[in-house]
Amino acid sequence: MIVVVDCRTLKYLLIIISISSLNLIIPGSALEAKITVDPSESIQSAIDQAIPGDTIEVKSGTYEESINVNKRLALIGVDTGKGAPLIKGVLITADHSEFNGFRVSNHAWFGIVVNSNNSNITDNEVEACMGGHLSQRRSMGNLVARNNVKVVCESWYGLLSGSFSLGGGDGIQLNYSYDNVIRDNTVGNGFIGIYLDTSSNNFVVGNNASGNTNGIGLFSATANTIQGNLIRKNSDNGLGLVKFSNQQHYYRQYCGR
């Protein structure tokens, strides 16, 4: 069957096709938004209203909240002249998330918990009873870099003396986690500065694990790379391996008093 189309109809068809083609090639980033949060506002409310891919910039100030990042977002702390924004804690459960430039203070529990994959946790100041944690969901492919972690616990932690020492909990801890990069962090005042528990194929590179009870500890962990870390002034052990923690790769640690 032959269909005859006049010039006017053909013109309209071409316009419709052109508009449809443009809709097909609009990049996903064009729909992503930047949300700004002031100290008088709630970070969690901004997270709840955001869509995956959005960036949330949080200005300097104290935010009396712990937050749950349950969708793919970039949370960026912005120093507007009064230091990095301060929060109580953060749980990250969405893959491909970013958490950068915050102060986290929680003297009773964890500061940062990451149950996600391929997320970046960078340039944060953490003061918590158990500083940073990659766990639960067999977290993989995360970058934990340039964070300053100090373990500080309130007096009630003595009730948990089976898990804690006078220095508190662990600074950065990996549980059942694989293929993560832990680099250029400073960790102090913990029972173990950096602790790998049943975790493999992780890179622990260029960290300063000093001033803890134990510097770097591995329990039932295999095939990790431990390279170029500063491990000094730890009261018990600098580097400890327990229960079949074998096949590790160690390069150029500096262990001193």
NUGUMAR-342770 format. One line per field, with one value per residue (C-alpha): residue in three letters; x, z, y. Coordinates in steps of 0.02 Angstrom, whole numbers, plus 32768, in hexadecimal, padded with zeros to 4 digits. Each point is the difference from the previous one (the first is absolute). Layout:
<sites>
r <- (ala_...)
xx <- (X_...)
zz <- (Z_...)
yy <- (Y_...)
</sites>
This chain:
<sites>
r <- (met_ile_val_val_val_asp_cys_arg_thr_leu_lys_tyr_leu_leu_ile_ile_ile_ser_ile_ser_ser_leu_asn_leu_ile_ile_pro_gly_ser_ala_leu_glu_ala_lys_ile_thr_val_asp_pro_ser_glu_ser_ile_gln_ser_ala_ile_asp_gln_ala_ile_pro_gly_asp_thr_ile_glu_val_lys_ser_gly_thr_tyr_glu_glu_ser_ile_asn_val_asn_lys_arg_leu_ala_leu_ile_gly_val_asp_thr_gly_lys_gly_ala_pro_leu_ile_lys_gly_val_leu_ile_thr_ala_asp_his_ser_glu_phe_asn_gly_phe_arg_val_ser_asn_his_ala_trp_phe_gly_ile_val_val_asn_ser_asn_asn_ser_asn_ile_thr_asp_asn_glu_val_glu_ala_cys_met_gly_gly_his_leu_ser_gln_arg_arg_ser_met_gly_asn_leu_val_ala_arg_asn_asn_val_lys_val_val_cys_glu_ser_trp_tyr_gly_leu_leu_ser_gly_ser_phe_ser_leu_gly_gly_gly_asp_gly_ile_gln_leu_asn_tyr_ser_tyr_asp_asn_val_ile_arg_asp_asn_thr_val_gly_asn_gly_phe_ile_gly_ile_tyr_leu_asp_thr_ser_ser_asn_asn_phe_val_val_gly_asn_asn_ala_ser_gly_asn_thr_asn_gly_ile_gly_leu_phe_ser_ala_thr_ala_asn_thr_ile_gln_gly_asn_leu_ile_arg_lys_asn_ser_asp_asn_gly_leu_gly_leu_val_lys_phe_ser_asn_gln_gln_his_tyr_tyr_arg_gln_tyr_cys_gly_arg)
xx <- (8000_8041_7FDD_8005_8030_7FEF_808A_7FA7_7FE3_80B5_803E_7F9E_803D_80B6_7FE6_7FB4_808F_8082_7FB3_7FF5_80B8_8032_7FA2_805D_80AD_7FE7_8088_7FCD_806B_7F8C_7F7C_8074_7FF2_806C_7FAD_8046_7FE1_8013_8017_7F49_7FCC_8006_807D_7F91_7F6D_806D_8033_7F4A_7FCE_8095_8002_8091_8091_7FE0_8088_7FDA_8073_7FFB_803E_8066_7F9F_7FC6_7F7A_7FB6_7FD8_8040_7FDC_7FD6_803D_7F8E_800C_8091_8032_8098_8002_8082_802C_8021_806B_7FB1_807E_7FCF_804B_7FB7_7F4A_7FEB_7F88_7FE8_8014_7FDC_7FC4_8020_7F9D_7FF8_8084_8067_7FEB_8078_801B_8082_8034_7F9F_8026_7FAE_7FF6_7FAF_8051_7F82_8003_803C_8028_7FF2_7FB6_800D_7F94_8013_8071_8068_7FEA_807F_801B_8082_8045_7F98_8029_7FB9_7FFC_7F9B_8001_8016_803C_7FE3_7FB3_7FEA_7F91_7F66_7FDF_80AE_802D_806C_8059_7FF9_8083_8024_8083_8049_7F90_803A_7FB7_800F_7FAD_7FAB_7F81_7F90_8012_7F78_806F_804B_7F64_803F_80AE_8004_8005_8057_80A0_8028_801B_7F4E_7FCF_8058_8025_7FDC_7FB8_7FD8_7F8D_7FE4_8037_8064_805D_7FFB_8089_802D_8083_804D_7F95_803A_7FBC_8024_7FC9_7FAA_8010_8033_8021_7FD3_7FB0_7FD8_7F8D_7FDC_8028_806A_8050_7FFF_8087_8039_807D_8054_7F9E_803B_7FC8_805A_7FD3_7F8A_8008_8023_802A_7FBF_7FAC_7FC4_7F8D_7FDA_802F_805B_8051_8000_8087_8048_807A_805A_7FA3_8045_7FE7_804C_7FE2_7F7D_8003_7FEF_801E_8029_7FC3_7FA3_7FC1_7F87_7FAC_8038_8024_8077_8031_800B_8074_8066_806D_8066_7FA5_804F_7FEB_804C_7FE6)
zz <- (8000_7FD0_8079_7FB7_807D_7FD3_8029_8097_8053_7FDD_8054_809F_8001_7FF6_8091_806D_7FD6_8029_80AB_8029_7FD2_8073_8090_7FE4_800D_8098_8079_80AC_8051_7FBA_807A_8097_807A_8080_80A9_8084_80BA_8082_80BD_801E_7F8D_8008_7F9C_800A_7FB9_7F6C_7FE8_8006_7F7C_7F8D_7F6D_7FDA_7FB4_805B_805C_80AE_803D_80BC_8044_809F_80A1_8080_7FCA_8092_7F9A_7FC2_7F49_7F92_7F4C_7FAD_7F4D_7F8B_8033_8017_80AB_8003_809A_7FD3_8075_7FF9_807B_80A0_7FDC_7FB8_802B_809D_800C_807B_7F8A_7F54_7FBC_7F46_7FB0_7F4B_7F83_7FA3_8089_8032_80AE_8008_806F_80A1_80B9_8056_80BD_805C_80A5_801D_7F5F_7F4D_7FA2_7F4E_7FCB_7F49_7FC6_7F47_7F6B_7F94_8074_802C_80B5_7FFB_805E_809E_80B7_806C_80BD_8038_8073_7F65_7F75_7F52_7FCE_7F5D_8025_7FF6_7F45_7FD2_7FC9_7F65_7F96_807D_8012_80B2_7FF2_8059_8098_80AE_807D_80BD_8072_8096_806E_808C_80AB_7FE4_7F87_8097_8003_7F5C_803F_7FA4_7F5B_8031_8050_8055_7F54_7FCA_7F61_7F59_7F8E_7F53_7FFC_7F6D_801C_7F72_7F85_7F60_7F7E_8064_8004_80AB_7FE2_804B_809D_80AE_808C_80BA_80B1_7FCD_803C_7F4D_7F8A_7F60_8012_7F77_8039_7F83_7F72_7F66_7F6A_8053_7FED_80A1_7FC2_8045_80A2_80A8_8085_8097_80B6_800D_806A_7F5D_7F5B_7F76_8025_7F91_8035_7F88_7F71_7F62_7F65_803B_7FD1_8093_7FBC_8037_80A3_8097_809A_809E_80B8_8010_80B0_7FD7_7F4B_7F63_7F84_8039_7FA3_8051_7FC5_7F52_7FC8_7F78_7F4D_8028_7FA1_806D_7FBA_8057_80A4_807B_80AF_808B_80B4)
yy <- (8000_80AC_8091_80AE_8089_80B6_807D_804B_7F56_7FCD_80A0_7FD8_7F4C_803A_8079_7F76_7F88_8085_8025_7F46_7FEA_808E_7FB0_7F5F_804F_8071_7FC6_7FC2_8087_8085_7FC4_7FFF_8091_8058_801A_8076_7FE5_808A_7FE5_8029_7F72_7F41_7F9B_7F66_8060_8032_7F4A_7FC7_8080_7FE2_7F89_7F8A_805E_80A4_805F_8043_808A_801C_80A6_801B_7FEA_7F80_7F85_7F9F_7F66_7F5A_7FE4_7F6B_8009_7F7F_803B_8029_80B1_806D_8053_808A_8066_80B5_806A_80AC_8048_7FA4_7F55_7F62_7FDA_7F95_7F6C_7F71_7F6E_7FBA_7F58_7FE8_7F72_803A_7FCC_8084_8081_808B_8047_808A_8090_7FE3_7FFC_7F6B_7FF7_7F6E_7FCD_7F75_7F9A_7FFD_809F_7FBF_7F58_7FCD_7F6F_8024_7FE3_8075_8096_8087_8036_808A_8096_7FEF_8020_7F74_7FFA_7F6A_7F6A_7F93_806E_7FBA_7F5B_7F9E_7F6D_7F94_7FFB_7FC5_80AF_8006_8081_8090_8088_803C_8088_8097_7FEF_8030_7F85_800D_7F81_8052_7FA5_803D_7FB0_7F7D_7F9F_7FA9_7F94_7FB6_7FDA_7F5A_805E_80A1_8039_80A5_8047_7FD7_7FA2_7FF2_8092_7FB6_7F52_7F8E_7F6A_7F84_8085_7FED_8068_80A1_8085_8049_8085_809D_7FFC_8031_7F94_8013_7FD3_7F5D_7F4E_7FD5_8090_7FA4_7F54_7F82_7F73_7F75_8076_7FE2_8057_80AA_8084_8056_8080_809C_800C_8041_7F83_8047_801B_7F6B_7F62_7FA1_8052_7F8E_7F59_7F72_7F72_7F72_8074_7FCD_804A_80B4_807E_8062_8081_809E_801C_805F_7F91_8048_8023_7F77_7FB9_7F45_7FD0_805D_7F7D_7F64_7F66_7F85_7F5F_7FD2_80B1_7FCA_8027_80B9_8074_8076_808B_8086_801A_8077_7FB9_8069_8033)
</sites>
